[in-house]
């Protein structure tokens, strides 16, 4: 029997998301082989020495050197958002396939540079990892919308609710993240575009936010709770709520109202079907973080990206859609900070 062809992949960044991506490609993606990782952080390298190096993974503290690793075919970018675009373009120029954590950049103009670089090398697979598209529940919603069971979807309500982190991580990260809409709501924005139609043109954007528990966020023009509304020329509306102060755990919920029905995802968050009945009442546990909720989606994402590379299939996501999502997220952040409603013409050019 002929040996199975495996995609040789390197992972850049070994923080919270990078460690998970590295583990997925090492242990849960049968058609991929994790051959190299990069991090400039000595603590992350120490983690890799213990958890990756024993399995034959080569460790690098220089991204450019990792790109030269013999036989390397693809790169997964899980570094800080501010370097995603630069590293993606370097990898594309080095003829490597790219799977980048969201967003491609905190700037839609810079995100577009990644898409332009990829266009020049059409044989490469370049994808921005919007993990919710690989979640079984959201894939089922998309299939039901496409089948017309709720008629035309008119209103999208998306919530991303992170559990409160008393360590102050989100305050520190705010200087790099682009703001709460770019960092968190971008997942909901991507879903709205996916369900409504990615060709939809924005008519208006308005957002407001408050800082309830993390006053340090104000230094970065950010907040810990925000609401945004996006109106499309198609006659559809997307409403977003994002928070970093959930007490019980991760609470990500979605509602799609159509002309003939309604679909909901995770309306009553739960980690499983178990209910606890004790002296405090009846309750159930919920996921404690984003990855716990979407762990299977990340695994499916890794496997589908690998299949796209090895079998020369289209990537499940068009990178141009990632640019559109960043554009909307940045506009929401601007509206929140200025108090101004942003208006657009039918070519999605700013009017005001």
C-alpha positions as CSV (number, residue, x, y, z in Angstrom):
1,X,0.0,0.0,0.0
2,X,1.4,3.4,-1.0
3,X,2.1,5.8,1.9
4,X,-0.5,8.5,2.5
5,X,0.6,11.9,1.3
6,X,0.7,14.3,4.2
7,X,0.8,18.1,4.2
8,X,3.9,19.4,6.0
9,X,2.8,22.3,8.1
10,X,4.4,24.9,10.4
11,X,2.6,26.8,13.2
12,X,3.5,30.4,13.9
13,X,2.7,31.6,17.4
14,X,2.3,29.3,20.4
15,X,0.0,31.4,22.7
16,X,-3.5,30.4,23.6
17,X,-4.7,29.8,20.1
18,X,-1.3,28.7,18.7
19,X,-1.0,25.8,21.1
20,X,-4.4,24.6,20.1
21,X,-3.7,24.8,16.4
22,X,-0.4,23.0,16.9
23,X,-2.1,20.2,18.9
24,X,-4.8,19.9,16.2
25,X,-2.3,19.5,13.4
26,X,-0.1,17.2,15.5
27,X,-2.8,14.9,16.8
28,X,-6.2,15.4,15.1
29,X,-5.4,16.0,11.4
30,X,-4.4,12.6,9.9
31,X,-3.4,14.0,6.5
32,X,-1.1,16.7,8.0
33,X,2.3,16.5,9.7
34,X,3.3,19.3,12.0
35,X,7.0,19.7,11.2
36,X,7.9,23.1,12.6
37,X,6.7,25.9,15.0
38,X,7.8,29.4,15.5
39,X,7.6,31.8,18.5
40,X,9.7,34.7,19.7
41,X,8.6,34.0,23.3
42,X,11.0,31.9,25.4
43,X,8.1,30.7,27.5
44,X,6.2,29.4,24.5
45,X,9.4,27.8,23.2
46,X,9.8,26.1,26.6
47,X,6.2,24.7,26.2
48,X,7.0,23.5,22.7
49,X,10.2,21.7,23.9
50,X,8.1,19.7,26.3
51,X,5.0,19.1,24.1
52,X,6.1,19.2,20.5
53,X,9.8,18.6,20.1
54,X,9.6,15.0,21.4
55,X,7.4,14.3,18.3
56,X,10.0,15.5,15.8
57,X,8.8,19.1,15.5
58,X,11.5,21.6,14.9
59,X,11.4,24.8,17.0
60,X,12.2,28.3,15.6
61,X,12.5,31.7,17.1
62,X,12.6,33.4,13.7
63,X,9.7,33.3,11.4
64,X,11.7,33.7,8.2
65,X,13.9,30.7,9.2
66,X,10.8,28.6,9.8
67,X,9.7,29.4,6.2
68,X,12.9,27.8,5.0
69,X,12.3,24.5,6.8
70,X,12.9,21.7,4.3
71,X,9.7,20.4,2.8
72,X,7.4,22.9,4.5
73,X,4.2,23.3,2.5
74,X,1.8,25.3,4.6
75,X,1.8,27.8,7.5
76,X,-0.8,28.3,10.2
77,X,-0.7,31.9,11.7
78,X,-1.7,32.2,15.3
79,X,0.5,35.1,16.2
80,X,-0.8,38.5,17.4
81,X,-3.2,40.1,15.0
82,X,-0.8,43.0,14.2
83,X,1.6,40.7,12.3
84,X,-0.9,38.3,10.6
85,X,-0.8,40.2,7.3
86,X,2.9,40.7,7.2
87,X,3.6,37.0,7.9
88,X,0.8,35.8,5.5
89,X,2.4,37.8,2.7
90,X,5.9,36.5,3.5
91,X,4.5,32.9,3.5
92,X,2.7,33.5,0.2
93,X,5.9,34.9,-1.4
94,X,7.7,31.8,-0.1
95,X,5.1,29.7,-1.9
96,X,3.4,28.3,1.2
97,X,-0.3,27.8,1.7
98,X,-1.7,29.9,4.5
99,X,-4.3,29.4,7.2
100,X,-4.5,32.6,9.3
101,X,-6.3,33.2,12.5
102,X,-8.9,35.9,12.2
103,X,-8.7,38.7,11.4
104,X,-6.1,39.0,8.6
105,X,-5.4,42.5,10.0
106,X,-7.1,45.2,12.0
107,X,-7.1,47.2,8.8
108,X,-9.3,46.3,5.8
109,X,-6.7,48.0,3.5
110,X,-3.9,45.8,4.9
111,X,-6.1,42.8,4.8
112,X,-6.7,43.5,1.1
113,X,-2.9,43.3,0.5
114,X,-3.0,39.7,1.7
115,X,-5.8,38.9,-0.8
116,X,-3.9,40.7,-3.6
117,X,-0.8,38.7,-2.8
118,X,-2.8,35.5,-2.9
119,X,-4.4,36.4,-6.2
120,X,-0.9,36.5,-7.8
121,X,-0.4,32.9,-6.8
122,X,-3.6,31.1,-7.6
123,X,-2.1,27.7,-7.0
124,X,-1.9,28.5,-3.2
125,X,-4.7,28.0,-0.7
126,X,-5.1,31.1,1.5
127,X,-7.8,31.1,4.1
128,X,-8.8,33.1,7.1
129,X,-10.1,30.8,9.9
130,X,-13.6,31.9,10.9
131,X,-14.0,28.8,13.0
132,X,-17.8,29.1,13.5
133,X,-18.3,28.2,9.8
134,X,-17.0,24.7,10.8
135,X,-19.2,24.2,13.8
136,X,-21.9,21.5,13.2
137,X,-24.7,23.7,14.4
138,X,-23.9,26.7,12.2
139,X,-23.4,24.4,9.2
140,X,-26.8,23.0,9.8
141,X,-28.3,26.5,10.0
142,X,-26.7,27.4,6.7
143,X,-28.1,24.3,5.1
144,X,-31.6,25.1,6.4
145,X,-31.4,28.7,5.2
146,X,-30.3,27.5,1.8
147,X,-33.2,25.0,1.7
148,X,-35.6,27.9,2.4
149,X,-37.2,26.5,5.5
150,X,-37.4,30.0,7.1
151,X,-38.0,31.9,3.9
152,X,-35.7,34.9,3.4
153,X,-33.5,35.6,6.5
154,X,-34.3,39.2,7.5
155,X,-32.8,39.8,11.0
156,X,-29.6,38.3,12.3
157,X,-28.9,38.6,16.1
158,X,-25.4,37.5,17.1
159,X,-23.9,37.5,20.6
160,X,-20.3,36.7,21.6
161,X,-20.0,36.6,25.3
162,X,-16.6,35.9,26.8
163,X,-16.2,34.8,30.4
164,X,-14.8,37.5,32.6
165,X,-11.0,37.2,32.9
166,X,-9.8,38.8,36.2
167,X,-6.2,38.6,35.0
168,X,-6.6,41.8,32.9
169,X,-5.6,39.9,29.7
170,X,-8.1,41.7,27.6
171,X,-6.9,45.1,28.7
172,X,-3.3,44.2,27.7
173,X,-4.5,42.7,24.4
174,X,-6.6,45.7,23.5
175,X,-3.5,47.6,22.3
176,X,-3.1,45.0,19.5
177,X,-6.6,43.6,19.0
178,X,-8.2,46.5,17.0
179,X,-11.0,46.7,19.5
180,X,-13.8,44.5,20.7
181,X,-15.7,44.5,17.4
182,X,-12.6,43.6,15.4
183,X,-11.5,41.0,17.9
184,X,-14.8,39.4,18.9
185,X,-17.8,40.5,16.9
186,X,-16.0,39.7,13.6
187,X,-17.1,36.1,14.0
188,X,-20.8,37.2,14.2
189,X,-20.2,39.6,11.2
190,X,-18.8,36.7,9.2
191,X,-21.9,34.6,10.0
192,X,-24.2,37.4,9.1
193,X,-22.5,37.8,5.7
194,X,-22.6,34.0,5.2
195,X,-26.3,33.7,6.0
196,X,-27.5,36.8,4.3
197,X,-25.2,36.6,1.2
198,X,-21.6,37.7,1.0
199,X,-22.4,40.1,-1.8
200,X,-24.6,42.2,0.3
201,X,-23.9,45.9,0.5
202,X,-23.9,47.9,3.8
203,X,-26.3,50.8,4.0
204,X,-25.6,52.1,7.5
205,X,-23.7,51.2,10.7
206,X,-24.2,52.4,14.2
207,X,-22.7,51.2,17.5
208,X,-22.5,52.1,21.2
209,X,-20.4,50.7,24.0
210,X,-19.8,50.9,27.8
211,X,-16.9,50.1,30.0
212,X,-18.4,48.4,33.1
213,X,-15.6,46.4,34.7
214,X,-12.3,47.2,32.9
215,X,-11.6,50.9,33.0
216,X,-8.2,50.3,31.5
217,X,-9.8,49.6,28.2
218,X,-10.6,53.3,27.8
219,X,-6.9,54.0,27.2
220,X,-7.2,52.0,24.0
221,X,-10.6,53.4,22.8
222,X,-12.2,50.1,23.7
223,X,-14.9,48.8,26.1
224,X,-16.1,45.6,27.6
225,X,-19.7,45.7,26.4
226,X,-21.0,46.9,23.0
227,X,-23.9,46.8,20.7
228,X,-23.9,47.4,16.9
229,X,-26.5,47.5,14.1
230,X,-25.7,47.0,10.5
231,X,-28.4,47.7,7.8
232,X,-28.0,46.3,4.3
233,X,-29.4,47.5,1.0
234,X,-31.0,44.0,0.7
235,X,-33.5,45.0,3.4
236,X,-31.7,42.8,6.0
237,X,-30.5,43.9,9.4
238,X,-27.7,42.5,11.6
239,X,-27.7,43.2,15.4
240,X,-24.6,42.4,17.4
241,X,-24.0,42.2,21.1
242,X,-20.5,41.6,22.5
243,X,-19.3,41.3,26.1
244,X,-16.3,40.3,28.0
245,X,-18.0,40.0,31.4
246,X,-20.1,36.8,31.4
247,X,-20.1,35.3,34.9
248,X,-21.0,31.7,34.2
249,X,-18.8,31.0,31.2
250,X,-18.8,31.4,27.4
251,X,-22.2,32.4,26.1
252,X,-22.3,32.6,22.3
253,X,-25.8,32.8,20.8
254,X,-27.3,33.4,17.4
255,X,-30.9,34.1,16.2
256,X,-31.9,34.3,12.6
257,X,-35.5,35.5,11.8
258,X,-36.8,34.8,8.4
259,X,-40.0,35.6,6.5
260,X,-41.4,32.1,7.3
261,X,-39.7,31.1,10.5
262,X,-36.8,31.4,12.9
263,X,-33.6,29.5,13.7
264,X,-31.6,29.7,16.9
265,X,-28.2,28.4,18.0
266,X,-27.1,27.8,21.6
267,X,-30.2,29.7,22.9
268,X,-29.6,28.0,26.3
269,X,-25.9,27.4,26.6
270,X,-24.8,24.0,27.9
271,X,-21.7,22.0,28.0
272,X,-23.7,18.7,27.6
273,X,-27.2,17.4,28.4
274,X,-26.6,17.0,32.1
275,X,-28.7,19.0,34.6
276,X,-27.6,19.4,38.2
277,X,-30.4,19.3,40.8
278,X,-29.1,20.4,44.2
279,X,-30.0,22.7,47.1
280,X,-29.2,25.7,44.9
281,X,-31.8,24.7,42.4
282,X,-31.7,23.2,38.9
283,X,-28.8,24.2,36.7
284,X,-26.3,23.1,34.1
285,X,-22.7,23.8,33.3
286,X,-21.6,25.8,30.2
287,X,-18.3,26.0,28.3
288,X,-15.8,28.2,30.1
289,X,-14.0,29.6,27.0
290,X,-14.3,30.1,23.3
291,X,-12.2,27.1,22.4
292,X,-14.1,24.7,24.7
293,X,-17.3,25.7,22.8
294,X,-15.8,25.4,19.3
295,X,-13.1,22.7,19.8
296,X,-14.6,20.4,17.2
297,X,-14.9,23.3,14.7
298,X,-11.2,24.0,15.0
299,X,-10.4,20.4,14.3
300,X,-12.8,20.3,11.3
301,X,-11.2,23.6,10.0
302,X,-7.7,22.1,10.1
303,X,-8.8,19.0,8.3
304,X,-10.7,20.9,5.6
305,X,-7.8,23.2,5.0
306,X,-5.5,20.2,4.7
307,X,-7.9,18.6,2.2
308,X,-8.0,21.8,0.1
309,X,-4.2,21.8,-0.1
310,X,-3.7,18.1,-0.8
311,X,-6.7,17.6,-3.1
312,X,-6.6,21.0,-4.8
313,X,-10.1,21.9,-3.6
314,X,-11.5,25.4,-3.1
315,X,-11.0,26.7,0.4
316,X,-14.2,26.7,2.5
317,X,-13.9,30.5,2.9
318,X,-13.1,33.2,0.3
319,X,-10.4,35.5,1.8
320,X,-12.2,38.5,0.2
321,X,-15.0,37.9,2.6
322,X,-12.5,38.3,5.5
323,X,-11.7,41.8,4.2
324,X,-15.4,42.7,4.1
325,X,-15.8,41.5,7.7
326,X,-12.8,43.6,8.9
327,X,-14.2,46.7,7.1
328,X,-17.6,46.3,8.9
329,X,-15.9,45.6,12.3
330,X,-13.7,48.7,12.0
331,X,-16.7,50.8,11.1
332,X,-18.6,49.5,14.2
333,X,-15.6,50.4,16.3
334,X,-15.4,53.9,14.8
335,X,-19.2,54.5,15.3
336,X,-18.9,53.3,18.9
337,X,-16.0,55.8,19.6
338,X,-17.5,58.7,17.7
339,X,-21.2,58.3,18.4
340,X,-21.8,58.8,14.7
341,X,-24.0,56.7,12.5
342,X,-22.1,55.8,9.3
343,X,-23.9,55.9,6.0
344,X,-22.9,54.2,2.7
345,X,-24.0,54.4,-0.9
346,X,-24.9,51.4,-3.0
347,X,-21.2,50.8,-3.9
348,X,-20.5,50.7,-0.1
349,X,-18.6,53.9,-0.2
350,X,-18.9,56.2,2.8
351,X,-21.3,59.1,2.4
352,X,-20.6,61.0,5.6
